[in-house]
Amino acid sequence: MKPNTQQLQDLVTQVRRDVLRMVHAVNSGHPGGSLGCAEYFVALYQILMDRKDSFDMDGKNEDLFFLSNGHISPVFYSVLARSGYFPVSELATFRKIDSRLQGHPTTHSHLPGVRMASGSLGQGLSVALGAAQAKKLNNDDKLVYVLMGDGELQEGQNWEALMYAAANKVDNIIATIDLNGKQIDGATDEVLHMGSLQAKFEAFGWEVLTIEKGNDIEAVINGLQQAKQKTGNKKPIMVLLHTEMGNGVDFMMNTHAWHGKAPNNEQLENALNQNLVTLGDY
């Protein structure tokens, strides 16, 4: 049985606590984007994806997910653990020596749920397209999801992949851009203004949907369900997900300052008081 809205929101809140505690414990990591994408990951793994209880790298006859902007690994790890891929207690090893939960996801550590290493930005869409085409060759009707950051769209490989997907009618993929308007050096518009992304993607031959309320769990679910309904029509699907970096923690919002900075003890206490325990800390 799928969780209801309150259960999903409770999970979102607990995931935010996980993110904050993980980066604080090692004074390292990327809380801003992780907090902003909590609703997306919860919606994907709890509602949208048709996934197996066990994990294998072949991923046959199930939906697949690839994280391109790998620096938001804290939210990815938290949702994977709380979706049953590995023990929640393992979150306490984040970024520690010999941990399977490295700062950027890796495949050599064989962490269940991780299908690609994503330390270098701009590569996730290409990998996801390869997986999507493999599914077509295998007569596998399941979908491939990929999440990218808006800042990493400044990487050229994305645009090669965007052209390729449309030219080859890869219509079993749902790509999502985390549109928070911020990257490590400031606002994306100031670092490198990209104009209208919707116009660009449509010009490249993609079907484009927008989720204006990317930090509203019901809006995210509804938007992704609409995207799912549009697959199989000879066009790849792109979702523009408007989120707030640092969402859920007032002093981390409306700034790029927390892209890659951990909170100190006092800041952690403040942030956790804004996100009270719902499902139990690790």
Accessible surface in RSA format (square Angstrom, percent):
REM  Atomic radii and reference values for relative SASA: ProtOr
REM  Chains: A
REM  Algorithm: Lee & Richards
REM  Probe-radius: 1.40
REM  Slices: 20
REM RES _ NUM      All-atoms   Total-Side   Main-Chain    Non-polar    All polar
REM                ABS   REL    ABS   REL    ABS   REL    ABS   REL    ABS   REL
RES MET A   1   239.38 124.0 150.83  99.8  88.55 210.8 124.60 105.9 114.78 152.1
RES LYS A   2   121.68  59.4 105.27  64.6  16.41  39.1  79.90  71.9  41.78  44.5
RES PRO A   3    34.68  25.3  23.63  21.5  11.05  40.2  27.61  22.8   7.07  43.9
RES ASN A   4    87.36  60.2  77.23  74.6  10.13  24.4  43.05 103.6  44.31  42.8
RES THR A   5    60.88  43.3  56.76  57.5   4.12   9.8  37.42  50.3  23.46  35.5
RES GLN A   6   115.48  64.6 110.83  81.0   4.64  11.1  52.56 111.9  62.92  47.7
RES GLN A   7    97.41  54.5  91.39  66.8   6.03  14.4  29.46  62.7  67.96  51.5
RES LEU A   8     5.19   2.9   4.87   3.5   0.32   0.8   5.19   3.6   0.00   0.0
RES GLN A   9    63.60  35.6  63.60  46.5   0.00   0.0  32.97  70.2  30.63  23.2
RES ASP A  10    36.81  25.8  36.67  36.5   0.14   0.3   0.47   1.1  36.34  36.2
RES LEU A  11    13.05   7.3  13.05   9.3   0.00   0.0  13.05   9.2   0.00   0.0
RES VAL A  12     0.00   0.0   0.00   0.0   0.00   0.0   0.00   0.0   0.00   0.0
RES THR A  13    23.05  16.4  23.05  23.4   0.00   0.0   8.85  11.9  14.20  21.5
RES GLN A  14     0.00   0.0   0.00   0.0   0.00   0.0   0.00   0.0   0.00   0.0
RES VAL A  15     0.06   0.0   0.06   0.1   0.00   0.0   0.06   0.1   0.00   0.0
RES ARG A  16    10.15   4.3  10.15   5.2   0.00   0.0   0.08   0.1  10.07   6.1
RES ARG A  17    19.73   8.3  19.73  10.1   0.00   0.0   0.00   0.0  19.73  12.0
RES ASP A  18     0.00   0.0   0.00   0.0   0.00   0.0   0.00   0.0   0.00   0.0
RES VAL A  19     0.34   0.2   0.34   0.3   0.00   0.0   0.34   0.3   0.00   0.0
RES LEU A  20     0.00   0.0   0.00   0.0   0.00   0.0   0.00   0.0   0.00   0.0
RES ARG A  21    58.35  24.5  57.00  29.1   1.36   3.2   5.03   6.9  53.32  32.3
RES MET A  22     1.66   0.9   0.00   0.0   1.66   4.0   1.27   1.1   0.39   0.5
RES VAL A  23     0.00   0.0   0.00   0.0   0.00   0.0   0.00   0.0   0.00   0.0
RES HIS A  24    47.09  25.7  38.98  27.1   8.11  20.7  29.79  30.7  17.30  20.1
RES ALA A  25    66.89  61.5  31.40  48.5  35.48  80.7  37.33  52.6  29.56  78.3
RES VAL A  26    39.82  26.2  15.98  14.5  23.84  57.5  23.80  20.7  16.03  43.5
RES ASN A  27   119.13  82.2 101.48  98.1  17.65  42.5  26.68  64.2  92.46  89.4
RES SER A  28    37.42  31.6  31.15  41.6   6.27  14.4  23.54  50.1  13.87  19.4
RES GLY A  29     5.03   6.2   0.00   N/A   5.03   6.2   0.51   1.4   4.52  10.1
RES HIS A  30    28.22  15.4  28.18  19.6   0.04   0.1  13.88  14.3  14.34  16.7
RES PRO A  31     0.00   0.0   0.00   0.0   0.00   0.0   0.00   0.0   0.00   0.0
RES GLY A  32     0.00   0.0   0.00   N/A   0.00   0.0   0.00   0.0   0.00   0.0
RES GLY A  33     5.00   6.2   0.00   N/A   5.00   6.2   3.91  10.7   1.09   2.4
RES SER A  34     0.02   0.0   0.00   0.0   0.02   0.1   0.00   0.0   0.02   0.0
RES LEU A  35     0.16   0.1   0.00   0.0   0.16   0.4   0.16   0.1   0.00   0.0
RES GLY A  36     0.21   0.3   0.00   N/A   0.21   0.3   0.15   0.4   0.06   0.1
RES CYS A  37     0.23   0.2   0.00   0.0   0.23   0.5   0.23   0.6   0.00   0.0
RES ALA A  38     0.34   0.3   0.34   0.5   0.00   0.0   0.34   0.5   0.00   0.0
RES GLU A  39     2.58   1.5   2.58   2.0   0.00   0.0   0.02   0.0   2.56   2.1
RES TYR A  40     0.30   0.1   0.22   0.1   0.08   0.2   0.22   0.2   0.08   0.1
RES PHE A  41     0.00   0.0   0.00   0.0   0.00   0.0   0.00   0.0   0.00   0.0
RES VAL A  42     0.00   0.0   0.00   0.0   0.00   0.0   0.00   0.0   0.00   0.0
RES ALA A  43     0.00   0.0   0.00   0.0   0.00   0.0   0.00   0.0   0.00   0.0
RES LEU A  44     0.00   0.0   0.00   0.0   0.00   0.0   0.00   0.0   0.00   0.0
RES TYR A  45     8.72   4.1   5.14   2.9   3.58   9.3   1.49   1.1   7.23   8.9
RES GLN A  46    34.23  19.1  27.74  20.3   6.49  15.4   1.78   3.8  32.45  24.6
RES ILE A  47    28.28  16.1  18.90  14.1   9.37  22.6  18.90  13.6   9.37  25.4
RES LEU A  48     5.11   2.8   2.05   1.5   3.06   7.7   3.15   2.2   1.96   5.3
RES MET A  49    11.67   6.0   5.21   3.4   6.46  15.4   5.31   4.5   6.36   8.4
RES ASP A  50    65.39  45.8  58.77  58.5   6.61  15.6  21.00  49.4  44.38  44.3
RES ARG A  51    62.31  26.2  38.57  19.7  23.74  56.5   9.53  13.0  52.78  32.0
RES LYS A  52    73.43  35.8  66.29  40.7   7.14  17.0  50.38  45.3  23.05  24.6
RES ASP A  53   144.25 101.0 117.58 117.0  26.67  63.1  39.63  93.3 104.62 104.3
RES SER A  54    78.76  66.6  68.18  91.0  10.58  24.4  51.63 110.0  27.13  38.0
RES PHE A  55    54.79  27.4  23.86  14.8  30.93  80.5  24.38  14.8  30.40  87.0
RES ASP A  56    56.78  39.8  51.41  51.2   5.37  12.7  39.67  93.4  17.11  17.1
RES MET A  57   108.82  56.4  86.33  57.1  22.48  53.5  81.92  69.6  26.90  35.6
RES ASP A  58   107.71  75.4  84.44  84.0  23.27  55.0  11.70  27.5  96.00  95.7
RES GLY A  59     0.07   0.1   0.00   N/A   0.07   0.1   0.00   0.0   0.07   0.2
RES LYS A  60   111.57  54.4 110.44  67.8   1.13   2.7  55.28  49.8  56.29  60.0
RES ASN A  61   100.44  69.3  89.85  86.8  10.59  25.5  19.88  47.8  80.56  77.9
RES GLU A  62     5.34   3.1   5.34   4.0   0.00   0.0   0.79   1.5   4.55   3.7
RES ASP A  63     4.20   2.9   2.42   2.4   1.78   4.2   0.00   0.0   4.20   4.2
RES LEU A  64    11.02   6.1  10.37   7.4   0.65   1.6  11.02   7.7   0.00   0.0
RES PHE A  65     3.97   2.0   0.54   0.3   3.42   8.9   0.54   0.3   3.42   9.8
RES PHE A  66    11.49   5.7   9.97   6.2   1.52   4.0  11.49   7.0   0.00   0.0
RES LEU A  67     3.97   2.2   1.70   1.2   2.27   5.7   1.70   1.2   2.27   6.1
RES SER A  68     0.77   0.7   0.03   0.0   0.75   1.7   0.02   0.0   0.75   1.1
RES ASN A  69     3.47   2.4   3.47   3.4   0.00   0.0   0.40   1.0   3.07   3.0
RES GLY A  70     0.03   0.0   0.00   N/A   0.03   0.0   0.00   0.0   0.03   0.1
RES HIS A  71    26.23  14.3  25.76  17.9   0.47   1.2  12.92  13.3  13.30  15.5
RES ILE A  72     1.32   0.8   1.32   1.0   0.00   0.0   1.32   1.0   0.00   0.0
RES SER A  73     0.08   0.1   0.08   0.1   0.00   0.0   0.00   0.0   0.08   0.1
RES PRO A  74     0.54   0.4   0.54   0.5   0.00   0.0   0.54   0.4   0.00   0.0
RES VAL A  75     0.00   0.0   0.00   0.0   0.00   0.0   0.00   0.0   0.00   0.0
RES PHE A  76     4.81   2.4   4.81   3.0   0.00   0.0   4.81   2.9   0.00   0.0
RES TYR A  77     0.37   0.2   0.37   0.2   0.00   0.0   0.07   0.1   0.30   0.4
RES SER A  78     0.00   0.0   0.00   0.0   0.00   0.0   0.00   0.0   0.00   0.0
RES VAL A  79     0.07   0.0   0.07   0.1   0.00   0.0   0.07   0.1   0.00   0.0
RES LEU A  80     0.05   0.0   0.05   0.0   0.00   0.0   0.05   0.0   0.00   0.0
RES ALA A  81     3.98   3.7   0.00   0.0   3.98   9.0   0.00   0.0   3.98  10.5
RES ARG A  82    44.29  18.6  17.09   8.7  27.19  64.7   8.57  11.7  35.72  21.6
RES SER A  83    18.95  16.0   0.09   0.1  18.86  43.5   5.50  11.7  13.45  18.8
RES GLY A  84    61.00  75.2   0.00   N/A  61.00  75.2  33.86  92.9  27.14  60.8
RES TYR A  85    28.94  13.5  13.09   7.5  15.85  41.2   8.13   6.1  20.82  25.7
RES PHE A  86    11.93   6.0   1.23   0.8  10.70  27.8   9.43   5.7   2.49   7.1
RES PRO A  87    84.22  61.4  72.04  65.7  12.18  44.3  83.64  69.1   0.59   3.6
RES VAL A  88    43.66  28.7  39.30  35.6   4.35  10.5  39.30  34.1   4.35  11.8
RES SER A  89    78.15  66.0  67.31  89.8  10.84  25.0  48.41 103.1  29.75  41.7
RES GLU A  90    30.52  17.5  26.31  19.9   4.20  10.0  18.79  36.3  11.73   9.6
RES LEU A  91     0.55   0.3   0.00   0.0   0.55   1.4   0.00   0.0   0.55   1.5
RES ALA A  92    46.21  42.5  38.10  58.8   8.11  18.4  42.01  59.2   4.20  11.1
RES THR A  93    47.50  33.8  47.50  48.2   0.00   0.0  47.05  63.2   0.45   0.7
RES PHE A  94     3.01   1.5   2.43   1.5   0.57   1.5   2.43   1.5   0.57   1.6
RES ARG A  95    71.87  30.2  45.46  23.2  26.41  62.9   8.80  12.0  63.07  38.2
RES LYS A  96    99.45  48.5  93.45  57.3   6.01  14.3  55.54  50.0  43.91  46.8
RES ILE A  97   159.44  90.7 137.58 102.5  21.86  52.7 140.82 101.4  18.62  50.5
RES ASP A  98   139.94  98.0  98.08  97.6  41.86  99.0  40.02  94.2  99.93  99.7
RES SER A  99    13.13  11.1   0.61   0.8  12.52  28.8   8.06  17.2   5.07   7.1
RES ARG A 100    78.12  32.8  75.23  38.4   2.88   6.9  32.07  43.8  46.04  27.9
RES LEU A 101     0.00   0.0   0.00   0.0   0.00   0.0   0.00   0.0   0.00   0.0
RES GLN A 102    58.16  32.5  58.16  42.5   0.00   0.0  15.69  33.4  42.47  32.2
RES GLY A 103     9.68  11.9   0.00   N/A   9.68  11.9   4.07  11.2   5.61  12.6
RES HIS A 104    60.69  33.2  57.28  39.8   3.41   8.7  34.56  35.6  26.13  30.4
RES PRO A 105     2.00   1.5   0.82   0.7   1.18   4.3   1.04   0.9   0.96   6.0
RES THR A 106    26.10  18.6  24.19  24.5   1.91   4.5  24.19  32.5   1.91   2.9
RES THR A 107    49.67  35.3  43.14  43.7   6.54  15.6  17.32  23.3  32.36  48.9
RES HIS A 108   138.54  75.7 118.90  82.6  19.64  50.3  89.27  92.0  49.27  57.3
RES SER A 109    23.56  19.9   9.01  12.0  14.55  33.5  17.02  36.2   6.54   9.2
RES HIS A 110   144.45  78.9 127.26  88.5  17.19  44.0  96.09  99.0  48.36  56.3
RES LEU A 111     2.82   1.6   1.03   0.7   1.79   4.5   1.07   0.8   1.75   4.7
RES PRO A 112    29.92  21.8  29.40  26.8   0.52   1.9  29.92  24.7   0.00   0.0
RES GLY A 113     4.83   6.0   0.00   N/A   4.83   6.0   2.19   6.0   2.63   5.9
RES VAL A 114     4.87   3.2   1.67   1.5   3.21   7.7   1.67   1.4   3.21   8.7
RES ARG A 115    31.46  13.2  16.23   8.3  15.23  36.3   4.48   6.1  26.98  16.4
RES MET A 116    18.12   9.4  12.57   8.3   5.55  13.2  15.62  13.3   2.50   3.3
RES ALA A 117    54.90  50.5  40.30  62.2  14.60  33.2  40.32  56.8  14.58  38.6
RES SER A 118     1.75   1.5   0.46   0.6   1.28   3.0   1.30   2.8   0.45   0.6
RES GLY A 119    42.51  52.4   0.00   N/A  42.51  52.4  20.68  56.8  21.82  48.9
RES SER A 120    69.46  58.7  54.93  73.3  14.52  33.5  37.25  79.3  32.21  45.1
RES LEU A 121    59.56  33.2  51.79  37.1   7.76  19.5  51.79  36.4   7.76  20.9
RES GLY A 122     1.35   1.7   0.00   N/A   1.35   1.7   0.88   2.4   0.47   1.0
RES GLN A 123    70.88  39.6  70.50  51.5   0.38   0.9   8.46  18.0  62.42  47.3
RES GLY A 124     0.31   0.4   0.00   N/A   0.31   0.4   0.00   0.0   0.31   0.7
RES LEU A 125     0.63   0.4   0.63   0.4   0.00   0.0   0.63   0.4   0.00   0.0
RES SER A 126    38.68  32.7  27.45  36.6  11.22  25.9  24.03  51.2  14.65  20.5
RES VAL A 127    59.68  39.3  50.42  45.6   9.25  22.3  57.53  50.0   2.15   5.8
RES ALA A 128     0.00   0.0   0.00   0.0   0.00   0.0   0.00   0.0   0.00   0.0
RES LEU A 129     6.26   3.5   6.26   4.5   0.00   0.0   6.26   4.4   0.00   0.0
RES GLY A 130    41.90  51.7   0.00   N/A  41.90  51.7  34.83  95.6   7.06  15.8
RES ALA A 131    19.21  17.7   9.34  14.4   9.87  22.4  16.48  23.2   2.73   7.2
RES ALA A 132     0.00   0.0   0.00   0.0   0.00   0.0   0.00   0.0   0.00   0.0
RES GLN A 133    49.96  27.9  49.10  35.9   0.86   2.0  11.59  24.7  38.37  29.1
RES ALA A 134    43.49  40.0  40.71  62.8   2.78   6.3  42.79  60.3   0.70   1.9
RES LYS A 135     8.29   4.0   8.07   5.0   0.22   0.5   6.55   5.9   1.75   1.9
RES LYS A 136    90.96  44.4  74.00  45.4  16.96  40.4  48.75  43.9  42.21  45.0
RES LEU A 137   151.76  84.5 124.96  89.4  26.80  67.4 128.42  90.2  23.34  62.8
RES ASN A 138    89.65  61.8  64.10  61.9  25.55  61.5  15.64  37.7  74.00  71.5
RES ASN A 139   143.19  98.7 108.36 104.7  34.83  83.9  35.22  84.8 107.97 104.4
RES ASP A 140    12.33   8.6   5.21   5.2   7.12  16.8   5.30  12.5   7.03   7.0
RES ASP A 141   125.57  88.0  95.51  95.1  30.06  71.1  50.29 118.4  75.28  75.1
RES LYS A 142    53.98  26.3  52.82  32.4   1.16   2.8  18.94  17.0  35.04  37.3
RES LEU A 143    16.36   9.1  16.36  11.7   0.00   0.0  16.36  11.5   0.00   0.0
RES VAL A 144     0.00   0.0   0.00   0.0   0.00   0.0   0.00   0.0   0.00   0.0
RES TYR A 145     0.01   0.0   0.01   0.0   0.00   0.0   0.01   0.0   0.00   0.0
RES VAL A 146     0.00   0.0   0.00   0.0   0.00   0.0   0.00   0.0   0.00   0.0
RES LEU A 147     0.00   0.0   0.00   0.0   0.00   0.0   0.00   0.0   0.00   0.0
RES MET A 148     0.34   0.2   0.34   0.2   0.00   0.0   0.21   0.2   0.13   0.2
RES GLY A 149    10.22  12.6   0.00   N/A  10.22  12.6  10.22  28.0   0.00   0.0
RES ASP A 150     4.12   2.9   4.12   4.1   0.00   0.0   0.70   1.6   3.42   3.4
RES GLY A 151    13.12  16.2   0.00   N/A  13.12  16.2   7.47  20.5   5.65  12.7
RES GLU A 152     6.20   3.6   1.62   1.2   4.58  10.9   3.40   6.6   2.80   2.3
RES LEU A 153     1.97   1.1   0.75   0.5   1.22   3.1   0.75   0.5   1.22   3.3
RES GLN A 154    51.77  28.9  21.15  15.5  30.62  72.9  15.48  33.0  36.28  27.5
RES GLU A 155    75.92  43.6  71.72  54.3   4.20  10.0  13.72  26.5  62.21  50.8
RES GLY A 156    50.09  61.8   0.00   N/A  50.09  61.8  35.46  97.3  14.64  32.8
RES GLN A 157    72.78  40.7  67.78  49.5   5.00  11.9  24.84  52.9  47.94  36.4
RES ASN A 158     0.52   0.4   0.12   0.1   0.39   0.9   0.52   1.2   0.00   0.0
RES TRP A 159    48.03  19.3  48.03  23.2   0.00   0.0  40.83  21.8   7.19  11.7
RES GLU A 160   113.18  65.0 108.28  81.9   4.89  11.6  36.99  71.5  76.19  62.2
RES ALA A 161     6.05   5.6   0.74   1.1   5.32  12.1   5.67   8.0   0.39   1.0
RES LEU A 162     1.12   0.6   1.12   0.8   0.00   0.0   1.12   0.8   0.00   0.0
RES MET A 163   106.36  55.1 101.41  67.1   4.95  11.8  66.35  56.4  40.01  53.0
RES TYR A 164   101.81  47.5  95.90  54.6   5.91  15.4  77.92  58.6  23.90  29.5
RES ALA A 165     0.00   0.0   0.00   0.0   0.00   0.0   0.00   0.0   0.00   0.0
RES ALA A 166    20.91  19.2   9.53  14.7  11.38  25.9  10.22  14.4  10.69  28.3
RES ALA A 167    78.71  72.4  44.32  68.4  34.40  78.2  57.27  80.6  21.45  56.8
RES ASN A 168    69.39  47.9  46.07  44.5  23.32  56.2   8.23  19.8  61.16  59.1
RES LYS A 169   113.42  55.3 109.49  67.2   3.93   9.4  65.38  58.8  48.04  51.2
RES VAL A 170     0.61   0.4   0.55   0.5   0.06   0.1   0.61   0.5   0.00   0.0
RES ASP A 171     6.75   4.7   6.60   6.6   0.15   0.4   0.00   0.0   6.75   6.7
RES ASN A 172    13.43   9.3  13.13  12.7   0.29   0.7  12.50  30.1   0.92   0.9
RES ILE A 173     0.00   0.0   0.00   0.0   0.00   0.0   0.00   0.0   0.00   0.0
RES ILE A 174     0.00   0.0   0.00   0.0   0.00   0.0   0.00   0.0   0.00   0.0
RES ALA A 175     0.00   0.0   0.00   0.0   0.00   0.0   0.00   0.0   0.00   0.0
RES THR A 176     0.11   0.1   0.11   0.1   0.00   0.0   0.08   0.1   0.02   0.0
RES ILE A 177     0.00   0.0   0.00   0.0   0.00   0.0   0.00   0.0   0.00   0.0
RES ASP A 178     3.32   2.3   3.07   3.1   0.24   0.6   0.00   0.0   3.32   3.3
RES LEU A 179    30.71  17.1  24.96  17.9   5.75  14.5  25.05  17.6   5.67  15.2
RES ASN A 180    14.68  10.1   6.02   5.8   8.66  20.9   2.56   6.2  12.12  11.7
RES GLY A 181    31.61  39.0   0.00   N/A  31.61  39.0  25.16  69.0   6.45  14.4
RES LYS A 182    38.27  18.7  33.65  20.6   4.62  11.0  17.94  16.2  20.33  21.7
RES GLN A 183    26.12  14.6  25.67  18.8   0.45   1.1   9.37  19.9  16.75  12.7
RES ILE A 184   105.40  60.0  93.52  69.7  11.89  28.6  93.52  67.3  11.89  32.3
RES ASP A 185   111.87  78.4  82.19  81.8  29.68  70.2  21.29  50.1  90.59  90.3
RES GLY A 186     5.34   6.6   0.00   N/A   5.34   6.6   5.34  14.6   0.00   0.0
RES ALA A 187    35.17  32.3  30.77  47.5   4.40  10.0  31.44  44.3   3.73   9.9
RES THR A 188     8.29   5.9   8.26   8.4   0.03   0.1   0.26   0.3   8.03  12.1
RES ASP A 189    89.75  62.9  77.32  77.0  12.43  29.4  20.92  49.2  68.83  68.6
RES GLU A 190   149.13  85.6 113.78  86.1  35.35  84.2  47.03  91.0 102.10  83.4
RES VAL A 191    62.05  40.8  31.93  28.9  30.12  72.6  38.56  33.5  23.50  63.7
RES LEU A 192    96.31  53.6  93.08  66.6   3.23   8.1  96.17  67.5   0.14   0.4
RES HIS A 193   118.71  64.9  95.34  66.3  23.37  59.8  74.32  76.6  44.39  51.7
RES MET A 194    25.09  13.0  18.57  12.3   6.51  15.5  23.36  19.9   1.73   2.3
RES GLY A 195    39.81  49.1   0.00   N/A  39.81  49.1  22.87  62.8  16.94  37.9
RES SER A 196    64.66  54.6  46.84  62.5  17.82  41.1  43.28  92.2  21.38  30.0
RES LEU A 197    16.69   9.3  12.07   8.6   4.61  11.6  12.07   8.5   4.61  12.4
RES GLN A 198    76.19  42.6  74.87  54.7   1.32   3.1  14.47  30.8  61.72  46.8
RES ALA A 199    54.90  50.5  45.93  70.9   8.97  20.4  50.45  71.0   4.45  11.8
RES LYS A 200    76.27  37.2  72.74  44.6   3.53   8.4  51.73  46.6  24.54  26.1
RES PHE A 201     0.00   0.0   0.00   0.0   0.00   0.0   0.00   0.0   0.00   0.0
RES GLU A 202    86.05  49.4  70.47  53.3  15.58  37.1  25.81  49.9  60.24  49.2
RES ALA A 203    88.28  81.2  44.19  68.2  44.09 100.3  56.81  80.0  31.47  83.4
RES PHE A 204    59.27  29.7  45.83  28.4  13.44  35.0  53.28  32.3   5.99  17.2
RES GLY A 205    24.02  29.6   0.00   N/A  24.02  29.6  21.48  59.0   2.54   5.7
RES TRP A 206     2.25   0.9   0.00   0.0   2.25   5.3   0.00   0.0   2.25   3.6
RES GLU A 207    54.46  31.3  52.28  39.5   2.19   5.2   7.73  15.0  46.73  38.2
RES VAL A 208    20.89  13.7   0.18   0.2  20.71  49.9   0.18   0.2  20.71  56.2
RES LEU A 209    19.39  10.8  13.68   9.8   5.71  14.4  19.39  13.6   0.00   0.0
RES THR A 210    55.20  39.3  24.76  25.1  30.45  72.6  19.08  25.6  36.12  54.6
RES ILE A 211     8.40   4.8   5.14   3.8   3.26   7.8   8.40   6.0   0.00   0.0
RES GLU A 212   123.79  71.1 105.51  79.8  18.28  43.5  53.47 103.4  70.33  57.4
RES LYS A 213   140.29  68.4 132.57  81.3   7.72  18.4  82.22  74.0  58.07  61.9
RES GLY A 214     1.07   1.3   0.00   N/A   1.07   1.3   0.00   0.0   1.07   2.4
RES ASN A 215    38.52  26.6  18.34  17.7  20.18  48.6  15.47  37.2  23.05  22.3
RES ASP A 216    58.80  41.2  53.17  52.9   5.63  13.3  15.67  36.9  43.13  43.0
RES ILE A 217     6.68   3.8   5.61   4.2   1.08   2.6   5.61   4.0   1.08   2.9
RES GLU A 218    89.55  51.4  88.26  66.8   1.28   3.1  23.37  45.2  66.18  54.0
RES ALA A 219    27.25  25.1  18.07  27.9   9.18  20.9  23.72  33.4   3.53   9.3
RES VAL A 220     0.01   0.0   0.01   0.0   0.00   0.0   0.01   0.0   0.00   0.0
RES ILE A 221    19.35  11.0  19.35  14.4   0.00   0.0  19.35  13.9   0.00   0.0
RES ASN A 222    80.22  55.3  78.06  75.4   2.16   5.2  17.17  41.3  63.05  60.9
RES GLY A 223     8.89  11.0   0.00   N/A   8.89  11.0   8.33  22.9   0.56   1.3
RES LEU A 224     0.15   0.1   0.15   0.1   0.00   0.0   0.15   0.1   0.00   0.0
RES GLN A 225    70.73  39.6  69.94  51.1   0.79   1.9  16.45  35.0  54.28  41.2
RES GLN A 226    96.28  53.8  95.20  69.6   1.08   2.6  24.49  52.1  71.79  54.4
RES ALA A 227     0.00   0.0   0.00   0.0   0.00   0.0   0.00   0.0   0.00   0.0
RES LYS A 228    72.14  35.2  66.66  40.9   5.48  13.0  43.48  39.1  28.66  30.5
RES GLN A 229   144.30  80.7 112.75  82.4  31.55  75.1  47.13 100.3  97.17  73.7
RES LYS A 230    79.01  38.5  77.14  47.3   1.87   4.5  34.02  30.6  44.99  47.9
RES THR A 231    26.88  19.1  14.29  14.5  12.59  30.0   1.07   1.4  25.81  39.0
RES GLY A 232    52.59  64.9   0.00   N/A  52.59  64.9  27.88  76.5  24.70  55.3
RES ASN A 233    96.70  66.7  80.10  77.4  16.60  40.0  26.74  64.4  69.97  67.6
RES LYS A 234   132.82  64.8 127.73  78.4   5.08  12.1  71.33  64.2  61.48  65.5
RES LYS A 235    92.42  45.1  92.39  56.7   0.03   0.1  49.84  44.9  42.57  45.3
RES PRO A 236     0.48   0.3   0.48   0.4   0.00   0.0   0.48   0.4   0.00   0.0
RES ILE A 237     0.49   0.3   0.49   0.4   0.00   0.0   0.49   0.4   0.00   0.0
RES MET A 238     0.05   0.0   0.05   0.0   0.00   0.0   0.05   0.0   0.00   0.0
RES VAL A 239     0.02   0.0   0.02   0.0   0.00   0.0   0.02   0.0   0.00   0.0
RES LEU A 240     8.25   4.6   8.25   5.9   0.00   0.0   8.25   5.8   0.00   0.0
RES LEU A 241     0.12   0.1   0.12   0.1   0.00   0.0   0.12   0.1   0.00   0.0
RES HIS A 242    69.01  37.7  64.94  45.1   4.07  10.4  42.51  43.8  26.50  30.8
RES THR A 243    14.65  10.4   0.04   0.0  14.61  34.8   3.84   5.2  10.81  16.3
RES GLU A 244    37.95  21.8  37.54  28.4   0.41   1.0  13.63  26.4  24.32  19.9
RES MET A 245     3.44   1.8   3.44   2.3   0.00   0.0   3.44   2.9   0.00   0.0
RES GLY A 246     0.00   0.0   0.00   N/A   0.00   0.0   0.00   0.0   0.00   0.0
RES ASN A 247    22.74  15.7  22.74  22.0   0.00   0.0   0.00   0.0  22.74  22.0
RES GLY A 248    24.85  30.6   0.00   N/A  24.85  30.6  19.81  54.4   5.03  11.3
RES VAL A 249     0.00   0.0   0.00   0.0   0.00   0.0   0.00   0.0   0.00   0.0
RES ASP A 250    95.93  67.2  81.28  80.9  14.65  34.6  40.05  94.2  55.88  55.7
RES PHE A 251    61.12  30.6  39.92  24.7  21.20  55.2  50.68  30.7  10.45  29.9
RES MET A 252     0.00   0.0   0.00   0.0   0.00   0.0   0.00   0.0   0.00   0.0
RES MET A 253    55.40  28.7  47.53  31.5   7.87  18.7  37.37  31.8  18.03  23.9
RES ASN A 254   118.83  81.9  90.33  87.3  28.50  68.6  29.58  71.2  89.25  86.3
RES THR A 255    39.94  28.4  33.48  33.9   6.47  15.4  27.66  37.2  12.28  18.6
RES HIS A 256    71.20  38.9  68.52  47.6   2.67   6.8  38.08  39.2  33.12  38.5
RES ALA A 257    48.59  44.7  31.67  48.9  16.92  38.5  38.54  54.3  10.05  26.6
RES TRP A 258    13.43   5.4  13.43   6.5   0.00   0.0   6.20   3.3   7.22  11.7
RES HIS A 259    21.05  11.5  20.65  14.4   0.40   1.0  11.50  11.9   9.54  11.1
RES GLY A 260    38.82  47.9   0.00   N/A  38.82  47.9   4.70  12.9  34.12  76.4
RES LYS A 261    99.34  48.5  95.67  58.7   3.67   8.7  61.36  55.2  37.98  40.5
RES ALA A 262    12.68  11.7   0.03   0.0  12.65  28.8   0.03   0.0  12.65  33.5
RES PRO A 263     2.34   1.7   0.00   0.0   2.34   8.5   0.12   0.1   2.22  13.8
RES ASN A 264    84.28  58.1  74.66  72.2   9.62  23.2  42.79 103.0  41.49  40.1
RES ASN A 265   112.61  77.7 104.85 101.3   7.77  18.7  33.73  81.2  78.89  76.3
RES GLU A 266   136.93  78.6 130.11  98.4   6.82  16.2  48.13  93.1  88.80  72.5
RES GLN A 267    55.16  30.8  53.92  39.4   1.24   2.9  16.03  34.1  39.13  29.7
RES LEU A 268    22.64  12.6  22.64  16.2   0.00   0.0  22.64  15.9   0.00   0.0
RES GLU A 269   112.18  64.4 108.07  81.8   4.11   9.8  34.77  67.3  77.41  63.2
RES ASN A 270    70.06  48.3  64.08  61.9   5.98  14.4  17.11  41.2  52.95  51.2
RES ALA A 271     0.00   0.0   0.00   0.0   0.00   0.0   0.00   0.0   0.00   0.0
RES LEU A 272    25.37  14.1  24.81  17.7   0.56   1.4  25.03  17.6   0.34   0.9
RES ASN A 273    94.09  64.9  77.03  74.4  17.06  41.1  20.71  49.9  73.38  70.9
RES GLN A 274    68.71  38.4  34.85  25.5  33.85  80.6  34.95  74.4  33.75  25.6
RES ASN A 275     7.47   5.2   6.19   6.0   1.28   3.1   1.28   3.1   6.19   6.0
RES LEU A 276   119.95  66.8 116.18  83.1   3.76   9.5 116.18  81.6   3.76  10.1
RES VAL A 277    79.38  52.2  54.80  49.6  24.58  59.2  54.80  47.6  24.58  66.7
RES THR A 278    55.38  39.4  20.21  20.5  35.17  83.8  26.33  35.4  29.05  43.9
RES LEU A 279    93.38  52.0  60.48  43.3  32.90  82.7  67.67  47.5  25.71  69.2
RES GLY A 280    31.06  38.3   0.00   N/A  31.06  38.3  26.61  73.0   4.45  10.0
RES ASP A 281    56.63  39.7  26.50  26.4  30.12  71.2  13.02  30.7  43.60  43.5
RES TYR A 282    55.58  25.9  11.92   6.8  43.66 113.6  37.37  28.1  18.21  22.4
END  Absolute sums over single chains surface
CHAIN  1 A    11659.1       9149.5       2509.7       5890.6       5768.5
END  Absolute sums over all chains
TOTAL         11659.1       9149.5       2509.7       5890.6       5768.5
